Amino acid sequence: MLAAVEELLARHREEDIVSLLGAIRVVLQGKGPLAVGYDPKLITATGALAVHASIVSADAHATLESLSNPIRRLVLHRLSDGPCTFMKAMESTNLNDTSKIAFHLRKLTESGLVAHLAGERYRLTTRGEGAITILTSINDMDSRKGSGNRIFPSKTPKRVRK
């Protein structure tokens, strides 16, 4: 935890503090989260925004990068139905290559969307559940722009007896 960041901002440029926070994030990667505390009465609005952006932007980037891949989206949708095994995740993507699905599951885990401990099933994290909400919202958008393609369930027509 980094406390009293307003004191750093009072003595250094915002760009330097943002760079420092980025370096700290790199060092802490895989070891735990970076928590930054400040007194809102002692920090400017732009200083608070700069600190916030430097902390959150890396997480947002990792999430968007994970969501950009259709294989990862399929896995996330499968996990939205509940935890699953490696093989069930692979089946949901129609892949037959264990190294590919292992790569994508690792990326989802690294981005914080999926959790997996040895001997346990893969499951969505709170961040992953939020990503599913976003994906569902995007899929439900009715935009006059774009391709206009739609998919919907249909019923098999009943046969008419003559």
MDTraj code that builds the backbone (N, CA, C; nanometers):
import mdtraj as md
import numpy as np

residues = "MET LEU ALA ALA VAL GLU GLU LEU LEU ALA ARG HIS ARG GLU GLU ASP ILE VAL SER LEU LEU GLY ALA ILE ARG VAL VAL LEU GLN GLY LYS GLY PRO LEU ALA VAL GLY TYR ASP PRO LYS LEU ILE THR ALA THR GLY ALA LEU ALA VAL HIS ALA SER ILE VAL SER ALA ASP ALA HIS ALA THR LEU GLU SER LEU SER ASN PRO ILE ARG ARG LEU VAL LEU HIS ARG LEU SER ASP GLY PRO CYS THR PHE MET LYS ALA MET GLU SER THR ASN LEU ASN ASP THR SER LYS ILE ALA PHE HIS LEU ARG LYS LEU THR GLU SER GLY LEU VAL ALA HIS LEU ALA GLY GLU ARG TYR ARG LEU THR THR ARG GLY GLU GLY ALA ILE THR ILE LEU THR SER ILE ASN ASP MET ASP SER ARG LYS GLY SER GLY ASN ARG ILE PHE PRO SER LYS THR PRO LYS ARG VAL ARG LYS".split()
xyz = np.array([
    [0.0845, -0.1173, 0.0000],
    [0.0000, 0.0000, 0.0000],
    [0.0891, 0.1236, 0.0000],
    [0.0501, 0.2189, -0.0802],
    [0.1200, 0.3461, -0.0875],
    [0.0248, 0.4517, -0.0314],
    [0.0609, 0.5088, 0.0817],
    [-0.0257, 0.6060, 0.1476],
    [0.0261, 0.7475, 0.1236],
    [-0.0619, 0.8437, 0.1411],
    [-0.0280, 0.9864, 0.1328],
    [0.0369, 1.0231, 0.0004],
    [-0.0200, 0.9763, -0.1089],
    [0.0349, 1.0073, -0.2403],
    [0.0277, 1.1576, -0.2693],
    [-0.0591, 1.2285, -0.1964],
    [-0.0675, 1.3741, -0.2170],
    [0.0645, 1.4435, -0.1827],
    [0.1415, 1.3854, -0.0898],
    [0.2714, 1.4423, -0.0561],
    [0.3701, 1.4261, -0.1719],
    [0.3636, 1.3142, -0.2402],
    [0.4474, 1.2948, -0.3587],
    [0.4083, 1.3933, -0.4678],
    [0.2764, 1.4096, -0.4874],
    [0.2285, 1.5010, -0.5905],
    [0.2640, 1.6463, -0.5592],
    [0.2766, 1.6806, -0.4318],
    [0.3128, 1.8168, -0.3941],
    [0.4596, 1.8463, -0.4273],
    [0.5417, 1.7419, -0.4343],
    [0.6859, 1.7618, -0.4559],
    [0.7344, 1.7234, -0.5963],
    [0.6508, 1.6470, -0.6684],
    [0.6933, 1.5966, -0.7994],
    [0.5832, 1.6192, -0.9029],
    [0.6222, 1.6118, -1.0287],
    [0.5247, 1.6277, -1.1376],
    [0.4327, 1.5053, -1.1428],
    [0.3081, 1.5269, -1.1866],
    [0.2108, 1.4174, -1.1982],
    [0.2637, 1.3064, -1.2877],
    [0.3286, 1.3445, -1.3985],
    [0.3810, 1.2450, -1.4927],
    [0.4832, 1.1532, -1.4252],
    [0.5642, 1.2112, -1.3363],
    [0.6650, 1.1315, -1.2662],
    [0.5993, 1.0338, -1.1684],
    [0.4935, 1.0782, -1.1017],
    [0.4231, 0.9918, -1.0071],
    [0.3513, 0.8805, -1.0819],
    [0.2910, 0.9141, -1.1946],
    [0.2238, 0.8123, -1.2769],
    [0.3252, 0.7086, -1.3235],
    [0.4425, 0.7548, -1.3652],
    [0.5484, 0.6627, -1.4080],
    [0.5940, 0.5742, -1.2914],
    [0.6098, 0.6328, -1.1736],
    [0.6481, 0.5575, -1.0540],
    [0.5435, 0.4510, -1.0210],
    [0.4162, 0.4889, -1.0267],
    [0.3095, 0.3924, -0.9973],
    [0.3081, 0.2785, -1.0992],
    [0.3354, 0.3114, -1.2244],
    [0.3449, 0.2072, -1.3270],
    [0.4578, 0.1101, -1.2978],
    [0.5714, 0.1621, -1.2552],
    [0.6858, 0.0764, -1.2211],
    [0.6548, -0.0114, -1.1005],
    [0.5865, 0.0449, -1.0027],
    [0.5480, -0.0338, -0.8847],
    [0.4518, -0.1452, -0.9243],
    [0.3579, -0.1135, -1.0146],
    [0.2634, -0.2161, -1.0620],
    [0.3376, -0.3327, -1.1269],
    [0.4386, -0.3015, -1.2056],
    [0.5163, -0.4062, -1.2733],
    [0.5844, -0.4951, -1.1700],
    [0.6439, -0.4346, -1.0685],
    [0.7126, -0.5115, -0.9643],
    [0.6132, -0.5990, -0.8879],
    [0.4936, -0.5476, -0.8649],
    [0.3935, -0.6220, -0.7865],
    [0.3138, -0.7226, -0.8688],
    [0.3287, -0.7208, -1.0008],
    [0.2491, -0.8080, -1.0851],
    [0.2623, -0.9537, -1.0407],
    [0.1482, -1.0150, -1.0153],
    [0.1431, -1.1529, -0.9702],
    [0.1651, -1.1701, -0.8214],
    [0.1949, -1.0612, -0.7510],
    [0.2217, -1.0692, -0.6072],
    [0.1097, -1.0089, -0.5242],
    [0.0206, -0.9372, -0.5879],
    [-0.0895, -0.8750, -0.5155],
    [-0.1207, -0.7388, -0.5715],
    [-0.2298, -0.6811, -0.5268],
    [-0.2742, -0.5530, -0.5812],
    [-0.1952, -0.4353, -0.5237],
    [-0.1990, -0.3269, -0.5967],
    [-0.1408, -0.2015, -0.5512],
    [-0.2544, -0.1158, -0.4983],
    [-0.2457, -0.0749, -0.3731],
    [-0.3458, 0.0135, -0.3131],
    [-0.2803, 0.1481, -0.2875],
    [-0.3451, 0.2531, -0.3316],
    [-0.2914, 0.3872, -0.3160],
    [-0.3930, 0.4699, -0.2381],
    [-0.3454, 0.5301, -0.1298],
    [-0.4329, 0.6133, -0.0482],
    [-0.3947, 0.7593, -0.0570],
    [-0.4949, 0.8457, -0.0464],
    [-0.4683, 0.9894, -0.0460],
    [-0.5807, 1.0624, 0.0264],
    [-0.5506, 1.1822, 0.0697],
    [-0.6492, 1.2666, 0.1351],
    [-0.7107, 1.3550, 0.0269],
    [-0.8393, 1.3375, -0.0028],
    [-0.9009, 1.4148, -0.1110],
    [-0.8997, 1.5659, -0.0870],
    [-0.8810, 1.6079, 0.0377],
    [-0.8755, 1.7506, 0.0673],
    [-0.7389, 1.8098, 0.0313],
    [-0.6390, 1.7214, 0.0166],
    [-0.5026, 1.7693, -0.0070],
    [-0.4502, 1.7392, -0.1472],
    [-0.5365, 1.6974, -0.2360],
    [-0.4937, 1.6619, -0.3711],
    [-0.5843, 1.7326, -0.4710],
    [-0.5268, 1.7738, -0.5824],
    [-0.6076, 1.8397, -0.6852],
    [-0.6912, 1.7351, -0.7591],
    [-0.7935, 1.7817, -0.8261],
    [-0.8778, 1.6902, -0.9045],
    [-0.7967, 1.6242, -1.0156],
    [-0.7098, 1.7013, -1.0808],
    [-0.6286, 1.6408, -1.1875],
    [-0.5279, 1.5415, -1.1313],
    [-0.4747, 1.5703, -1.0126],
    [-0.3834, 1.4753, -0.9483],
    [-0.4537, 1.3456, -0.9150],
    [-0.5756, 1.3554, -0.8612],
    [-0.6540, 1.2358, -0.8286],
    [-0.6862, 1.1565, -0.9548],
    [-0.7228, 1.2258, -1.0622],
    [-0.7531, 1.1569, -1.1886],
    [-0.6295, 1.0890, -1.2465],
    [-0.5159, 1.1549, -1.2388],
    [-0.3921, 1.0967, -1.2918],
    [-0.3547, 0.9701, -1.2159],
    [-0.3648, 0.9751, -1.0833],
    [-0.3333, 0.8571, -1.0016],
    [-0.4325, 0.7457, -1.0320],
    [-0.5599, 0.7800, -1.0358],
    [-0.6636, 0.6798, -1.0639],
    [-0.6413, 0.6149, -1.1997],
    [-0.6162, 0.6960, -1.3007],
    [-0.5961, 0.6428, -1.4359],
    [-0.4743, 0.5513, -1.4432],
    [-0.3671, 0.5877, -1.3724],
    [-0.2466, 0.5049, -1.3776],
    [-0.2683, 0.3693, -1.3120],
    [-0.3557, 0.3630, -1.2145],
    [-0.3833, 0.2369, -1.1451],
    [-0.4837, 0.1532, -1.2239],
    [-0.5906, 0.2148, -1.2680],
    [-0.7012, 0.1425, -1.3300],
    [-0.6770, 0.1121, -1.4775],
    [-0.6039, 0.1972, -1.5478],
    [-0.5902, 0.1795, -1.6919],
    [-0.5247, 0.0465, -1.7289],
    [-0.4298, 0.0006, -1.6519],
    [-0.3654, -0.1275, -1.6830],
    [-0.4647, -0.2424, -1.6697],
    [-0.5501, -0.2376, -1.5670],
    [-0.6528, -0.3411, -1.5502],
    [-0.7542, -0.3353, -1.6637],
    [-0.7950, -0.2141, -1.6994],
    [-0.8917, -0.1991, -1.8088],
    [-0.8326, -0.2505, -1.9391],
    [-0.7059, -0.2207, -1.9632],
    [-0.6406, -0.2673, -2.0848],
    [-0.6354, -0.4203, -2.0884],
    [-0.5984, -0.4822, -1.9773],
    [-0.5909, -0.6295, -1.9723],
    [-0.7283, -0.6909, -1.9953],
    [-0.8321, -0.6298, -1.9384],
    [-0.9681, -0.6818, -1.9564],
    [-1.0110, -0.6697, -2.1018],
    [-0.9924, -0.5525, -2.1609],
    [-1.0328, -0.5332, -2.3005],
    [-0.9540, -0.6222, -2.3945],
    [-0.8262, -0.6430, -2.3653],
    [-0.7454, -0.7321, -2.4477],
    [-0.8000, -0.8753, -2.4409],
    [-0.8388, -0.9190, -2.3212],
    [-0.8958, -1.0535, -2.3070],
    [-1.0287, -1.0653, -2.3799],
    [-1.1111, -0.9623, -2.3697],
    [-1.2438, -0.9661, -2.4327],
    [-1.2363, -0.9557, -2.5847],
    [-1.1232, -0.9112, -2.6382],
    [-1.1121, -0.8953, -2.7832],
    [-1.0982, -1.0288, -2.8552],
    [-1.0698, -1.1351, -2.7825],
    [-1.0477, -1.2653, -2.8452],
    [-1.1753, -1.3497, -2.8396],
    [-1.2240, -1.3985, -2.9547],
    [-1.3489, -1.4763, -2.9559],
    [-1.3407, -1.6082, -2.8782],
    [-1.2247, -1.6704, -2.8740],
    [-1.2105, -1.7953, -2.7981],
    [-1.2286, -1.7666, -2.6497],
    [-1.1686, -1.6589, -2.6025],
    [-1.1821, -1.6225, -2.4604],
    [-1.3253, -1.5840, -2.4267],
    [-1.3927, -1.5191, -2.5209],
    [-1.5341, -1.4858, -2.4961],
    [-1.6182, -1.6125, -2.4839],
    [-1.5899, -1.7124, -2.5645],
    [-1.6630, -1.8401, -2.5537],
    [-1.6401, -1.9041, -2.4169],
    [-1.5165, -1.9023, -2.3710],
    [-1.4850, -1.9597, -2.2397],
    [-1.5578, -1.8816, -2.1301],
    [-1.5556, -1.7492, -2.1387],
    [-1.6256, -1.6674, -2.0385],
    [-1.7745, -1.6979, -2.0362],
    [-1.8345, -1.7103, -2.1552],
    [-1.9777, -1.7436, -2.1600],
    [-2.0037, -1.8809, -2.0983],
    [-1.9144, -1.9772, -2.1220],
    [-1.9307, -2.1088, -2.0603],
    [-1.9217, -2.0982, -1.9084],
    [-1.8255, -2.0204, -1.8605],
    [-1.8074, -2.0051, -1.7164],
    [-1.9213, -1.9266, -1.6513],
    [-1.9947, -1.8506, -1.7306],
    [-2.1095, -1.7784, -1.6738],
    [-2.2193, -1.8761, -1.6313],
    [-2.2139, -1.9993, -1.6807],
    [-2.3081, -2.1039, -1.6384],
    [-2.2616, -2.1744, -1.5119],
    [-2.1378, -2.1482, -1.4702],
    [-2.0830, -2.2087, -1.3491],
    [-1.9417, -2.2584, -1.3721],
    [-1.8712, -2.2942, -1.2629],
    [-1.7334, -2.3430, -1.2755],
    [-1.7248, -2.4650, -1.3666],
    [-1.6092, -2.4814, -1.4287],
    [-1.5923, -2.5970, -1.5167],
    [-1.4472, -2.6432, -1.5171],
    [-1.4288, -2.7627, -1.5673],
    [-1.2967, -2.8220, -1.5798],
    [-1.2276, -2.7706, -1.7062],
    [-1.1011, -2.7996, -1.7183],
    [-1.0238, -2.7655, -1.8369],
    [-1.0913, -2.8236, -1.9614],
    [-1.1313, -2.9513, -1.9541],
    [-1.1909, -3.0181, -2.0698],
    [-1.3242, -2.9555, -2.1100],
    [-1.4051, -2.9164, -2.0113],
    [-1.5336, -2.8517, -2.0425],
    [-1.5108, -2.7156, -2.1080],
    [-1.4088, -2.6439, -2.0615],
    [-1.3752, -2.5155, -2.1235],
    [-1.3311, -2.5379, -2.2681],
    [-1.2522, -2.6424, -2.2903],
    [-1.2055, -2.6736, -2.4247],
    [-1.3230, -2.7112, -2.5150],
    [-1.4165, -2.7903, -2.4627],
    [-1.5349, -2.8288, -2.5412],
    [-1.6175, -2.7077, -2.5823],
    [-1.6261, -2.6084, -2.4942],
    [-1.7079, -2.4905, -2.5239],
    [-1.6533, -2.4091, -2.6410],
    [-1.5256, -2.4279, -2.6723],
    [-1.4629, -2.3535, -2.7814],
    [-1.4535, -2.4341, -2.9102],
    [-1.4854, -2.5608, -2.9021],
    [-1.4708, -2.6525, -3.0159],
    [-1.3255, -2.6644, -3.0619],
    [-1.2329, -2.6433, -2.9700],
    [-1.0914, -2.6624, -3.0002],
    [-1.0508, -2.8050, -2.9640],
    [-0.9565, -2.8579, -3.0365],
    [-0.9012, -2.9895, -3.0044],
    [-0.7548, -2.9785, -2.9652],
    [-0.7095, -2.8585, -2.9389],
    [-0.5686, -2.8328, -2.9099],
    [-0.5551, -2.7875, -2.7644],
    [-0.5028, -2.8750, -2.6792],
    [-0.4930, -2.8423, -2.5366],
    [-0.3994, -2.7244, -2.5115],
    [-0.2951, -2.7084, -2.5931],
    [-0.2035, -2.5965, -2.5706],
    [-0.2714, -2.4629, -2.5998],
    [-0.3596, -2.4592, -2.6994],
    [-0.4308, -2.3346, -2.7300],
    [-0.5261, -2.2958, -2.6180],
    [-0.6036, -2.3922, -2.5702],
    [-0.6993, -2.3577, -2.4636],
    [-0.6246, -2.3248, -2.3348],
    [-0.5124, -2.3917, -2.3103],
    [-0.4316, -2.3598, -2.1924],
    [-0.3804, -2.2158, -2.2012],
    [-0.3386, -2.1745, -2.3199],
    [-0.2928, -2.0371, -2.3416],
    [-0.4045, -1.9380, -2.3098],
    [-0.5235, -1.9629, -2.3634],
    [-0.6350, -1.8699, -2.3439],
    [-0.6839, -1.8693, -2.1989],
    [-0.6858, -1.9834, -2.1343],
    [-0.7238, -1.9867, -1.9923],
    [-0.6211, -1.9127, -1.9068],
    [-0.4941, -1.9254, -1.9421],
    [-0.3898, -1.8529, -1.8694],
    [-0.4072, -1.7017, -1.8869],
    [-0.4374, -1.6578, -2.0096],
    [-0.4596, -1.5152, -2.0353],
    [-0.5793, -1.4635, -1.9555],
    [-0.6867, -1.5419, -1.9504],
    [-0.8054, -1.5017, -1.8733],
    [-0.7746, -1.4946, -1.7244],
    [-0.6922, -1.5862, -1.6774],
    [-0.6538, -1.5869, -1.5363],
    [-0.5626, -1.4678, -1.5054],
    [-0.4656, -1.4432, -1.5914],
    [-0.3733, -1.3308, -1.5716],
    [-0.4454, -1.1963, -1.5734],
    [-0.5517, -1.1864, -1.6535],
    [-0.6249, -1.0596, -1.6617],
    [-0.7230, -1.0421, -1.5465],
    [-0.7359, -1.1460, -1.4630],
    [-0.8228, -1.1350, -1.3464],
    [-0.9693, -1.1650, -1.3726],
    [-1.0010, -1.2172, -1.4906],
    [-1.1400, -1.2495, -1.5239],
    [-1.1790, -1.3893, -1.4766],
    [-1.0802, -1.4761, -1.4648],
    [-1.1032, -1.6160, -1.4275],
    [-1.0083, -1.6524, -1.3140],
    [-1.0571, -1.7342, -1.2226],
    [-0.9741, -1.7846, -1.1130],
    [-0.9579, -1.9351, -1.1290],
    [-0.8392, -1.9833, -1.0928],
    [-0.8136, -2.1269, -1.0977],
    [-0.7015, -2.1600, -1.0008],
    [-0.7295, -2.2504, -0.9102],
    [-0.6279, -2.3014, -0.8205],
    [-0.6058, -2.4472, -0.8543],
    [-0.4857, -2.4953, -0.8342],
    [-0.4535, -2.6349, -0.8663],
    [-0.5551, -2.7281, -0.8024],
    [-0.6048, -2.8197, -0.8809],
    [-0.7010, -2.9176, -0.8312],
    [-0.8444, -2.8669, -0.8273],
    [-0.8663, -2.7424, -0.8667],
    [-1.0013, -2.6856, -0.8677],
    [-1.0445, -2.6557, -1.0101],
    [-1.1738, -2.6297, -1.0230],
    [-1.2286, -2.5924, -1.1530],
    [-1.2021, -2.4451, -1.1810],
    [-1.2141, -2.4095, -1.3062],
    [-1.2057, -2.2687, -1.3450],
    [-1.3381, -2.2028, -1.3096],
    [-1.3308, -2.0765, -1.2652],
    [-1.4532, -2.0037, -1.2316],
    [-1.4345, -1.8557, -1.2614],
    [-1.5461, -1.7879, -1.2816],
    [-1.5411, -1.6434, -1.3033],
    [-1.5095, -1.5721, -1.1733],
    [-1.4332, -1.4660, -1.1818],
    [-1.4116, -1.3770, -1.0678],
    [-1.5215, -1.2700, -1.0729],
    [-1.5225, -1.1831, -0.9751],
    [-1.6172, -1.0715, -0.9774],
    [-1.5930, -0.9868, -1.1015],
    [-1.4664, -0.9659, -1.1359],
    [-1.4336, -0.8907, -1.2580],
    [-1.4832, -0.9644, -1.3817],
    [-1.4721, -1.0958, -1.3819],
    [-1.5217, -1.1765, -1.4932],
    [-1.6724, -1.1676, -1.5066],
    [-1.7425, -1.1665, -1.3936],
    [-1.8884, -1.1503, -1.3972],
    [-1.9252, -1.0144, -1.4556],
    [-1.8479, -0.9119, -1.4211],
    [-1.8703, -0.7793, -1.4794],
    [-1.8463, -0.7797, -1.6293],
    [-1.7443, -0.8535, -1.6731],
    [-1.7158, -0.8635, -1.8167],
    [-1.8309, -0.9317, -1.8897],
    [-1.8904, -1.0335, -1.8282],
    [-2.0054, -1.1005, -1.8889],
    [-2.1211, -1.0022, -1.9021],
    [-2.1431, -0.9197, -1.8009],
    [-2.2491, -0.8191, -1.8073],
    [-2.2249, -0.7247, -1.9244],
    [-2.1002, -0.6823, -1.9412],
    [-2.0661, -0.5931, -2.0527],
    [-2.0881, -0.6630, -2.1863],
    [-2.0406, -0.7862, -2.1987],
    [-2.0580, -0.8609, -2.3236],
    [-2.2055, -0.8795, -2.3569],
    [-2.2848, -0.9102, -2.2562],
    [-2.4290, -0.9284, -2.2779],
    [-2.4919, -0.7973, -2.3236],
    [-2.4530, -0.6871, -2.2623],
    [-2.5047, -0.5559, -2.3024],
    [-2.4681, -0.5240, -2.4468],
    [-2.3448, -0.5528, -2.4835],
    [-2.3018, -0.5277, -2.6219],
    [-2.3814, -0.6141, -2.7182],
    [-2.4003, -0.7405, -2.6828],
    [-2.4761, -0.8310, -2.7702],
    [-2.6218, -0.7895, -2.7835],
    [-2.6758, -0.7268, -2.6790],
    [-2.8166, -0.6861, -2.6801],
    [-2.8403, -0.5497, -2.7436],
    [-2.7332, -0.4784, -2.7780],
    [-2.7486, -0.3450, -2.8366],
    [-2.8208, -0.3539, -2.9695],
    [-2.9115, -0.2601, -2.9883],
    [-2.9804, -0.2498, -3.1161],
    [-2.9340, -0.1200, -3.1796],
    [-2.8408, -0.1316, -3.2679],
    [-2.7833, -0.0143, -3.3301],
    [-2.8220, -0.0082, -3.4763],
    [-2.8541, 0.1078, -3.5205],
    [-2.8840, 0.1271, -3.6630],
    [-2.7533, 0.1244, -3.7434],
    [-2.6424, 0.1405, -3.6719],
    [-2.5118, 0.1345, -3.7366],
    [-2.4595, -0.0077, -3.7236],
    [-2.3595, -0.0395, -3.7972],
    [-2.3023, -0.1734, -3.7888],
    [-2.3633, -0.2659, -3.8920],
    [-2.3416, -0.3938, -3.8743],
    [-2.3820, -0.4913, -3.9754],
    [-2.5319, -0.5150, -3.9793],
    [-2.5985, -0.4983, -3.8656],
    [-2.7418, -0.5273, -3.8610],
    [-2.7710, -0.6757, -3.8483],
    [-2.6675, -0.7591, -3.8382],
    [-2.6881, -0.9033, -3.8241],
    [-2.7547, -0.9328, -3.6912],
    [-2.8406, -1.0311, -3.6898],
    [-2.9102, -1.0711, -3.5678],
    [-2.9160, -1.2232, -3.5622],
    [-2.9238, -1.2743, -3.4424],
    [-2.9462, -1.4169, -3.4223],
    [-3.0546, -1.4312, -3.3175],
    [-3.1469, -1.5224, -3.3405],
    [-3.2571, -1.5400, -3.2475],
    [-3.3043, -1.6845, -3.2537],
    [-3.3609, -1.7333, -3.1426],
    [-3.4117, -1.8709, -3.1434],
    [-3.5396, -1.8787, -3.2270],
    [-3.5570, -1.9885, -3.2898],
    [-3.6794, -2.0069, -3.3672],
    [-3.7385, -2.1420, -3.3353],
    [-3.8652, -2.1542, -3.3606],
    [-3.9345, -2.2808, -3.3377],
    [-3.9486, -2.3512, -3.4715],
    [-3.9454, -2.4819, -3.4658],
    [-3.9695, -2.5596, -3.5863],
    [-4.1175, -2.5462, -3.6203],
    [-4.1469, -2.5100, -3.7447],
    [-4.2873, -2.4928, -3.7807],
    [-4.3629, -2.6245, -3.7641],
    [-4.4875, -2.6111, -3.7182],
    [-4.5721, -2.7302, -3.7059],
    [-4.6164, -2.7739, -3.8431],
    [-4.6255, -2.9038, -3.8591],
    [-4.6726, -2.9556, -3.9876],
    [-4.8220, -2.9405, -3.9964],
    [-4.8638, -2.8980, -4.1097],
    [-5.0077, -2.8820, -4.1336],
    [-5.0592, -3.0125, -4.1920],
    [-5.1613, -3.0673, -4.1281],
    [-5.2193, -3.1913, -4.1810],
    [-5.3252, -3.1575, -4.2852],
    [-5.3226, -3.2314, -4.3917],
    [-5.4204, -3.2086, -4.4985],
    [-5.5295, -3.3096, -4.4932],
])
top = md.Topology()
chain = top.add_chain()
for i, resn in enumerate(residues, 1):
    res = top.add_residue(resn, chain, resSeq=i)
    for name in ("N", "CA", "C"):
        top.add_atom(name, md.element.get_by_symbol(name[0]), res)
traj = md.Trajectory(xyz[None], top)
